[in-house]
Amino acid sequence: VNGDGNNDDWELKNIEGYPNCIIEIYNRWGNLVWKSEGYPKNWDGTNFRNGQVLPDGTYFYIINLQSQIYDEPLTGWVQIIK
């Protein structure tokens, strides 16, 4: 997110195979900071409500692929370091 061209956004490989997926990213307090239906653009560490760059820290994601094959959501964390 520092604009150096390295790891400035979160690219999800093969996500285009799940056009109806729902992606949510939360901060450590459980506040939703990013939501996407489909994944039309990679998340760049900004808040979807106001476009501001989020502070350094750990963020938690839930990816619901909306798939009959993969019915459990994928969860984990991603770190923002500037």
Phi and psi restraints in degrees (range 20) as a CNS / XPLOR table:
assign (resid 1 and name C) (resid 2 and name N)
       (resid 2 and name CA) (resid 2 and name C) 1.0 -91.8 20.0 2
assign (resid 2 and name N) (resid 2 and name CA)
       (resid 2 and name C) (resid 3 and name N) 1.0 0.6 20.0 2
assign (resid 2 and name C) (resid 3 and name N)
       (resid 3 and name CA) (resid 3 and name C) 1.0 82.4 20.0 2
assign (resid 3 and name N) (resid 3 and name CA)
       (resid 3 and name C) (resid 4 and name N) 1.0 12.2 20.0 2
assign (resid 3 and name C) (resid 4 and name N)
       (resid 4 and name CA) (resid 4 and name C) 1.0 -85.8 20.0 2
assign (resid 4 and name N) (resid 4 and name CA)
       (resid 4 and name C) (resid 5 and name N) 1.0 -1.2 20.0 2
assign (resid 4 and name C) (resid 5 and name N)
       (resid 5 and name CA) (resid 5 and name C) 1.0 88.3 20.0 2
assign (resid 5 and name N) (resid 5 and name CA)
       (resid 5 and name C) (resid 6 and name N) 1.0 -5.7 20.0 2
assign (resid 5 and name C) (resid 6 and name N)
       (resid 6 and name CA) (resid 6 and name C) 1.0 -108.6 20.0 2
assign (resid 6 and name N) (resid 6 and name CA)
       (resid 6 and name C) (resid 7 and name N) 1.0 119.2 20.0 2
assign (resid 6 and name C) (resid 7 and name N)
       (resid 7 and name CA) (resid 7 and name C) 1.0 54.0 20.0 2
assign (resid 7 and name N) (resid 7 and name CA)
       (resid 7 and name C) (resid 8 and name N) 1.0 38.7 20.0 2
assign (resid 7 and name C) (resid 8 and name N)
       (resid 8 and name CA) (resid 8 and name C) 1.0 -83.8 20.0 2
assign (resid 8 and name N) (resid 8 and name CA)
       (resid 8 and name C) (resid 9 and name N) 1.0 -11.0 20.0 2
assign (resid 8 and name C) (resid 9 and name N)
       (resid 9 and name CA) (resid 9 and name C) 1.0 -144.9 20.0 2
assign (resid 9 and name N) (resid 9 and name CA)
       (resid 9 and name C) (resid 10 and name N) 1.0 168.2 20.0 2
assign (resid 9 and name C) (resid 10 and name N)
       (resid 10 and name CA) (resid 10 and name C) 1.0 -102.7 20.0 2
assign (resid 10 and name N) (resid 10 and name CA)
       (resid 10 and name C) (resid 11 and name N) 1.0 103.7 20.0 2
assign (resid 10 and name C) (resid 11 and name N)
       (resid 11 and name CA) (resid 11 and name C) 1.0 -94.1 20.0 2
assign (resid 11 and name N) (resid 11 and name CA)
       (resid 11 and name C) (resid 12 and name N) 1.0 123.9 20.0 2
assign (resid 11 and name C) (resid 12 and name N)
       (resid 12 and name CA) (resid 12 and name C) 1.0 -101.0 20.0 2
assign (resid 12 and name N) (resid 12 and name CA)
       (resid 12 and name C) (resid 13 and name N) 1.0 108.9 20.0 2
assign (resid 12 and name C) (resid 13 and name N)
       (resid 13 and name CA) (resid 13 and name C) 1.0 -66.0 20.0 2
assign (resid 13 and name N) (resid 13 and name CA)
       (resid 13 and name C) (resid 14 and name N) 1.0 138.7 20.0 2
assign (resid 13 and name C) (resid 14 and name N)
       (resid 14 and name CA) (resid 14 and name C) 1.0 64.2 20.0 2
assign (resid 14 and name N) (resid 14 and name CA)
       (resid 14 and name C) (resid 15 and name N) 1.0 13.5 20.0 2
assign (resid 14 and name C) (resid 15 and name N)
       (resid 15 and name CA) (resid 15 and name C) 1.0 -68.6 20.0 2
assign (resid 15 and name N) (resid 15 and name CA)
       (resid 15 and name C) (resid 16 and name N) 1.0 -21.8 20.0 2
assign (resid 15 and name C) (resid 16 and name N)
       (resid 16 and name CA) (resid 16 and name C) 1.0 -62.8 20.0 2
assign (resid 16 and name N) (resid 16 and name CA)
       (resid 16 and name C) (resid 17 and name N) 1.0 -17.6 20.0 2
assign (resid 16 and name C) (resid 17 and name N)
       (resid 17 and name CA) (resid 17 and name C) 1.0 -74.7 20.0 2
assign (resid 17 and name N) (resid 17 and name CA)
       (resid 17 and name C) (resid 18 and name N) 1.0 -4.7 20.0 2
assign (resid 17 and name C) (resid 18 and name N)
       (resid 18 and name CA) (resid 18 and name C) 1.0 -128.9 20.0 2
assign (resid 18 and name N) (resid 18 and name CA)
       (resid 18 and name C) (resid 19 and name N) 1.0 71.9 20.0 2
assign (resid 18 and name C) (resid 19 and name N)
       (resid 19 and name CA) (resid 19 and name C) 1.0 -65.1 20.0 2
assign (resid 19 and name N) (resid 19 and name CA)
       (resid 19 and name C) (resid 20 and name N) 1.0 -16.8 20.0 2
assign (resid 19 and name C) (resid 20 and name N)
       (resid 20 and name CA) (resid 20 and name C) 1.0 -102.2 20.0 2
assign (resid 20 and name N) (resid 20 and name CA)
       (resid 20 and name C) (resid 21 and name N) 1.0 11.1 20.0 2
assign (resid 20 and name C) (resid 21 and name N)
       (resid 21 and name CA) (resid 21 and name C) 1.0 -62.0 20.0 2
assign (resid 21 and name N) (resid 21 and name CA)
       (resid 21 and name C) (resid 22 and name N) 1.0 154.8 20.0 2
assign (resid 21 and name C) (resid 22 and name N)
       (resid 22 and name CA) (resid 22 and name C) 1.0 -122.0 20.0 2
assign (resid 22 and name N) (resid 22 and name CA)
       (resid 22 and name C) (resid 23 and name N) 1.0 124.1 20.0 2
assign (resid 22 and name C) (resid 23 and name N)
       (resid 23 and name CA) (resid 23 and name C) 1.0 -117.6 20.0 2
assign (resid 23 and name N) (resid 23 and name CA)
       (resid 23 and name C) (resid 24 and name N) 1.0 127.6 20.0 2
assign (resid 23 and name C) (resid 24 and name N)
       (resid 24 and name CA) (resid 24 and name C) 1.0 -127.5 20.0 2
assign (resid 24 and name N) (resid 24 and name CA)
       (resid 24 and name C) (resid 25 and name N) 1.0 138.5 20.0 2
assign (resid 24 and name C) (resid 25 and name N)
       (resid 25 and name CA) (resid 25 and name C) 1.0 -127.0 20.0 2
assign (resid 25 and name N) (resid 25 and name CA)
       (resid 25 and name C) (resid 26 and name N) 1.0 132.8 20.0 2
assign (resid 25 and name C) (resid 26 and name N)
       (resid 26 and name CA) (resid 26 and name C) 1.0 -120.9 20.0 2
assign (resid 26 and name N) (resid 26 and name CA)
       (resid 26 and name C) (resid 27 and name N) 1.0 149.9 20.0 2
assign (resid 26 and name C) (resid 27 and name N)
       (resid 27 and name CA) (resid 27 and name C) 1.0 -83.2 20.0 2
assign (resid 27 and name N) (resid 27 and name CA)
       (resid 27 and name C) (resid 28 and name N) 1.0 -178.6 20.0 2
assign (resid 27 and name C) (resid 28 and name N)
       (resid 28 and name CA) (resid 28 and name C) 1.0 -68.1 20.0 2
assign (resid 28 and name N) (resid 28 and name CA)
       (resid 28 and name C) (resid 29 and name N) 1.0 -14.6 20.0 2
assign (resid 28 and name C) (resid 29 and name N)
       (resid 29 and name CA) (resid 29 and name C) 1.0 -94.3 20.0 2
assign (resid 29 and name N) (resid 29 and name CA)
       (resid 29 and name C) (resid 30 and name N) 1.0 2.5 20.0 2
assign (resid 29 and name C) (resid 30 and name N)
       (resid 30 and name CA) (resid 30 and name C) 1.0 85.0 20.0 2
assign (resid 30 and name N) (resid 30 and name CA)
       (resid 30 and name C) (resid 31 and name N) 1.0 12.3 20.0 2
assign (resid 30 and name C) (resid 31 and name N)
       (resid 31 and name CA) (resid 31 and name C) 1.0 -84.6 20.0 2
assign (resid 31 and name N) (resid 31 and name CA)
       (resid 31 and name C) (resid 32 and name N) 1.0 132.5 20.0 2
assign (resid 31 and name C) (resid 32 and name N)
       (resid 32 and name CA) (resid 32 and name C) 1.0 -69.3 20.0 2
assign (resid 32 and name N) (resid 32 and name CA)
       (resid 32 and name C) (resid 33 and name N) 1.0 122.5 20.0 2
assign (resid 32 and name C) (resid 33 and name N)
       (resid 33 and name CA) (resid 33 and name C) 1.0 -114.6 20.0 2
assign (resid 33 and name N) (resid 33 and name CA)
       (resid 33 and name C) (resid 34 and name N) 1.0 -14.1 20.0 2
assign (resid 33 and name C) (resid 34 and name N)
       (resid 34 and name CA) (resid 34 and name C) 1.0 -151.9 20.0 2
assign (resid 34 and name N) (resid 34 and name CA)
       (resid 34 and name C) (resid 35 and name N) 1.0 135.2 20.0 2
assign (resid 34 and name C) (resid 35 and name N)
       (resid 35 and name CA) (resid 35 and name C) 1.0 -142.6 20.0 2
assign (resid 35 and name N) (resid 35 and name CA)
       (resid 35 and name C) (resid 36 and name N) 1.0 137.2 20.0 2
assign (resid 35 and name C) (resid 36 and name N)
       (resid 36 and name CA) (resid 36 and name C) 1.0 -143.4 20.0 2
assign (resid 36 and name N) (resid 36 and name CA)
       (resid 36 and name C) (resid 37 and name N) 1.0 134.5 20.0 2
assign (resid 36 and name C) (resid 37 and name N)
       (resid 37 and name CA) (resid 37 and name C) 1.0 -103.7 20.0 2
assign (resid 37 and name N) (resid 37 and name CA)
       (resid 37 and name C) (resid 38 and name N) 1.0 119.7 20.0 2
assign (resid 37 and name C) (resid 38 and name N)
       (resid 38 and name CA) (resid 38 and name C) 1.0 77.3 20.0 2
assign (resid 38 and name N) (resid 38 and name CA)
       (resid 38 and name C) (resid 39 and name N) 1.0 -170.5 20.0 2
assign (resid 38 and name C) (resid 39 and name N)
       (resid 39 and name CA) (resid 39 and name C) 1.0 -142.2 20.0 2
assign (resid 39 and name N) (resid 39 and name CA)
       (resid 39 and name C) (resid 40 and name N) 1.0 67.3 20.0 2
assign (resid 39 and name C) (resid 40 and name N)
       (resid 40 and name CA) (resid 40 and name C) 1.0 -64.1 20.0 2
assign (resid 40 and name N) (resid 40 and name CA)
       (resid 40 and name C) (resid 41 and name N) 1.0 -24.3 20.0 2
assign (resid 40 and name C) (resid 41 and name N)
       (resid 41 and name CA) (resid 41 and name C) 1.0 -147.6 20.0 2
assign (resid 41 and name N) (resid 41 and name CA)
       (resid 41 and name C) (resid 42 and name N) 1.0 149.5 20.0 2
assign (resid 41 and name C) (resid 42 and name N)
       (resid 42 and name CA) (resid 42 and name C) 1.0 -65.3 20.0 2
assign (resid 42 and name N) (resid 42 and name CA)
       (resid 42 and name C) (resid 43 and name N) 1.0 144.2 20.0 2
assign (resid 42 and name C) (resid 43 and name N)
       (resid 43 and name CA) (resid 43 and name C) 1.0 -70.4 20.0 2
assign (resid 43 and name N) (resid 43 and name CA)
       (resid 43 and name C) (resid 44 and name N) 1.0 130.8 20.0 2
assign (resid 43 and name C) (resid 44 and name N)
       (resid 44 and name CA) (resid 44 and name C) 1.0 -110.1 20.0 2
assign (resid 44 and name N) (resid 44 and name CA)
       (resid 44 and name C) (resid 45 and name N) 1.0 20.4 20.0 2
assign (resid 44 and name C) (resid 45 and name N)
       (resid 45 and name CA) (resid 45 and name C) 1.0 79.8 20.0 2
assign (resid 45 and name N) (resid 45 and name CA)
       (resid 45 and name C) (resid 46 and name N) 1.0 19.6 20.0 2
assign (resid 45 and name C) (resid 46 and name N)
       (resid 46 and name CA) (resid 46 and name C) 1.0 -106.4 20.0 2
assign (resid 46 and name N) (resid 46 and name CA)
       (resid 46 and name C) (resid 47 and name N) 1.0 160.4 20.0 2
assign (resid 46 and name C) (resid 47 and name N)
       (resid 47 and name CA) (resid 47 and name C) 1.0 -81.0 20.0 2
assign (resid 47 and name N) (resid 47 and name CA)
       (resid 47 and name C) (resid 48 and name N) 1.0 127.3 20.0 2
assign (resid 47 and name C) (resid 48 and name N)
       (resid 48 and name CA) (resid 48 and name C) 1.0 -68.4 20.0 2
assign (resid 48 and name N) (resid 48 and name CA)
       (resid 48 and name C) (resid 49 and name N) 1.0 -17.3 20.0 2
assign (resid 48 and name C) (resid 49 and name N)
       (resid 49 and name CA) (resid 49 and name C) 1.0 -78.4 20.0 2
assign (resid 49 and name N) (resid 49 and name CA)
       (resid 49 and name C) (resid 50 and name N) 1.0 -39.3 20.0 2
assign (resid 49 and name C) (resid 50 and name N)
       (resid 50 and name CA) (resid 50 and name C) 1.0 -130.1 20.0 2
assign (resid 50 and name N) (resid 50 and name CA)
       (resid 50 and name C) (resid 51 and name N) 1.0 -1.3 20.0 2
assign (resid 50 and name C) (resid 51 and name N)
       (resid 51 and name CA) (resid 51 and name C) 1.0 77.0 20.0 2
assign (resid 51 and name N) (resid 51 and name CA)
       (resid 51 and name C) (resid 52 and name N) 1.0 1.0 20.0 2
assign (resid 51 and name C) (resid 52 and name N)
       (resid 52 and name CA) (resid 52 and name C) 1.0 -74.3 20.0 2
assign (resid 52 and name N) (resid 52 and name CA)
       (resid 52 and name C) (resid 53 and name N) 1.0 145.6 20.0 2
assign (resid 52 and name C) (resid 53 and name N)
       (resid 53 and name CA) (resid 53 and name C) 1.0 -68.5 20.0 2
assign (resid 53 and name N) (resid 53 and name CA)
       (resid 53 and name C) (resid 54 and name N) 1.0 131.6 20.0 2
assign (resid 53 and name C) (resid 54 and name N)
       (resid 54 and name CA) (resid 54 and name C) 1.0 -78.0 20.0 2
assign (resid 54 and name N) (resid 54 and name CA)
       (resid 54 and name C) (resid 55 and name N) 1.0 152.5 20.0 2
assign (resid 54 and name C) (resid 55 and name N)
       (resid 55 and name CA) (resid 55 and name C) 1.0 -71.5 20.0 2
assign (resid 55 and name N) (resid 55 and name CA)
       (resid 55 and name C) (resid 56 and name N) 1.0 162.1 20.0 2
assign (resid 55 and name C) (resid 56 and name N)
       (resid 56 and name CA) (resid 56 and name C) 1.0 -51.3 20.0 2
assign (resid 56 and name N) (resid 56 and name CA)
       (resid 56 and name C) (resid 57 and name N) 1.0 146.2 20.0 2
assign (resid 56 and name C) (resid 57 and name N)
       (resid 57 and name CA) (resid 57 and name C) 1.0 153.7 20.0 2
assign (resid 57 and name N) (resid 57 and name CA)
       (resid 57 and name C) (resid 58 and name N) 1.0 -178.5 20.0 2
assign (resid 57 and name C) (resid 58 and name N)
       (resid 58 and name CA) (resid 58 and name C) 1.0 -98.9 20.0 2
assign (resid 58 and name N) (resid 58 and name CA)
       (resid 58 and name C) (resid 59 and name N) 1.0 133.6 20.0 2
assign (resid 58 and name C) (resid 59 and name N)
       (resid 59 and name CA) (resid 59 and name C) 1.0 -123.7 20.0 2
assign (resid 59 and name N) (resid 59 and name CA)
       (resid 59 and name C) (resid 60 and name N) 1.0 150.4 20.0 2
assign (resid 59 and name C) (resid 60 and name N)
       (resid 60 and name CA) (resid 60 and name C) 1.0 -116.8 20.0 2
assign (resid 60 and name N) (resid 60 and name CA)
       (resid 60 and name C) (resid 61 and name N) 1.0 136.2 20.0 2
assign (resid 60 and name C) (resid 61 and name N)
       (resid 61 and name CA) (resid 61 and name C) 1.0 -117.5 20.0 2
assign (resid 61 and name N) (resid 61 and name CA)
       (resid 61 and name C) (resid 62 and name N) 1.0 152.6 20.0 2
assign (resid 61 and name C) (resid 62 and name N)
       (resid 62 and name CA) (resid 62 and name C) 1.0 -130.4 20.0 2
assign (resid 62 and name N) (resid 62 and name CA)
       (resid 62 and name C) (resid 63 and name N) 1.0 122.6 20.0 2
assign (resid 62 and name C) (resid 63 and name N)
       (resid 63 and name CA) (resid 63 and name C) 1.0 -117.5 20.0 2
assign (resid 63 and name N) (resid 63 and name CA)
       (resid 63 and name C) (resid 64 and name N) 1.0 112.8 20.0 2
assign (resid 63 and name C) (resid 64 and name N)
       (resid 64 and name CA) (resid 64 and name C) 1.0 -101.6 20.0 2
assign (resid 64 and name N) (resid 64 and name CA)
       (resid 64 and name C) (resid 65 and name N) 1.0 110.1 20.0 2
assign (resid 64 and name C) (resid 65 and name N)
       (resid 65 and name CA) (resid 65 and name C) 1.0 -73.5 20.0 2
assign (resid 65 and name N) (resid 65 and name CA)
       (resid 65 and name C) (resid 66 and name N) 1.0 -10.5 20.0 2
assign (resid 65 and name C) (resid 66 and name N)
       (resid 66 and name CA) (resid 66 and name C) 1.0 54.3 20.0 2
assign (resid 66 and name N) (resid 66 and name CA)
       (resid 66 and name C) (resid 67 and name N) 1.0 45.8 20.0 2
assign (resid 66 and name C) (resid 67 and name N)
       (resid 67 and name CA) (resid 67 and name C) 1.0 -121.9 20.0 2
assign (resid 67 and name N) (resid 67 and name CA)
       (resid 67 and name C) (resid 68 and name N) 1.0 141.4 20.0 2
assign (resid 67 and name C) (resid 68 and name N)
       (resid 68 and name CA) (resid 68 and name C) 1.0 -71.6 20.0 2
assign (resid 68 and name N) (resid 68 and name CA)
       (resid 68 and name C) (resid 69 and name N) 1.0 -27.5 20.0 2
assign (resid 68 and name C) (resid 69 and name N)
       (resid 69 and name CA) (resid 69 and name C) 1.0 -76.6 20.0 2
assign (resid 69 and name N) (resid 69 and name CA)
       (resid 69 and name C) (resid 70 and name N) 1.0 -44.8 20.0 2
assign (resid 69 and name C) (resid 70 and name N)
       (resid 70 and name CA) (resid 70 and name C) 1.0 -110.6 20.0 2
assign (resid 70 and name N) (resid 70 and name CA)
       (resid 70 and name C) (resid 71 and name N) 1.0 84.8 20.0 2
assign (resid 70 and name C) (resid 71 and name N)
       (resid 71 and name CA) (resid 71 and name C) 1.0 -87.1 20.0 2
assign (resid 71 and name N) (resid 71 and name CA)
       (resid 71 and name C) (resid 72 and name N) 1.0 -15.4 20.0 2
assign (resid 71 and name C) (resid 72 and name N)
       (resid 72 and name CA) (resid 72 and name C) 1.0 -89.6 20.0 2
assign (resid 72 and name N) (resid 72 and name CA)
       (resid 72 and name C) (resid 73 and name N) 1.0 136.6 20.0 2
assign (resid 72 and name C) (resid 73 and name N)
       (resid 73 and name CA) (resid 73 and name C) 1.0 -67.6 20.0 2
assign (resid 73 and name N) (resid 73 and name CA)
       (resid 73 and name C) (resid 74 and name N) 1.0 150.9 20.0 2
assign (resid 73 and name C) (resid 74 and name N)
       (resid 74 and name CA) (resid 74 and name C) 1.0 -89.8 20.0 2
assign (resid 74 and name N) (resid 74 and name CA)
       (resid 74 and name C) (resid 75 and name N) 1.0 134.8 20.0 2
assign (resid 74 and name C) (resid 75 and name N)
       (resid 75 and name CA) (resid 75 and name C) 1.0 -133.2 20.0 2
assign (resid 75 and name N) (resid 75 and name CA)
       (resid 75 and name C) (resid 76 and name N) 1.0 157.5 20.0 2
assign (resid 75 and name C) (resid 76 and name N)
       (resid 76 and name CA) (resid 76 and name C) 1.0 170.9 20.0 2
assign (resid 76 and name N) (resid 76 and name CA)
       (resid 76 and name C) (resid 77 and name N) 1.0 -157.2 20.0 2
assign (resid 76 and name C) (resid 77 and name N)
       (resid 77 and name CA) (resid 77 and name C) 1.0 -137.3 20.0 2
assign (resid 77 and name N) (resid 77 and name CA)
       (resid 77 and name C) (resid 78 and name N) 1.0 159.3 20.0 2
assign (resid 77 and name C) (resid 78 and name N)
       (resid 78 and name CA) (resid 78 and name C) 1.0 -138.5 20.0 2
assign (resid 78 and name N) (resid 78 and name CA)
       (resid 78 and name C) (resid 79 and name N) 1.0 143.7 20.0 2
assign (resid 78 and name C) (resid 79 and name N)
       (resid 79 and name CA) (resid 79 and name C) 1.0 -109.4 20.0 2
assign (resid 79 and name N) (resid 79 and name CA)
       (resid 79 and name C) (resid 80 and name N) 1.0 134.0 20.0 2
assign (resid 79 and name C) (resid 80 and name N)
       (resid 80 and name CA) (resid 80 and name C) 1.0 -102.4 20.0 2
assign (resid 80 and name N) (resid 80 and name CA)
       (resid 80 and name C) (resid 81 and name N) 1.0 122.5 20.0 2
assign (resid 80 and name C) (resid 81 and name N)
       (resid 81 and name CA) (resid 81 and name C) 1.0 -132.1 20.0 2
assign (resid 81 and name N) (resid 81 and name CA)
       (resid 81 and name C) (resid 82 and name N) 1.0 128.5 20.0 2
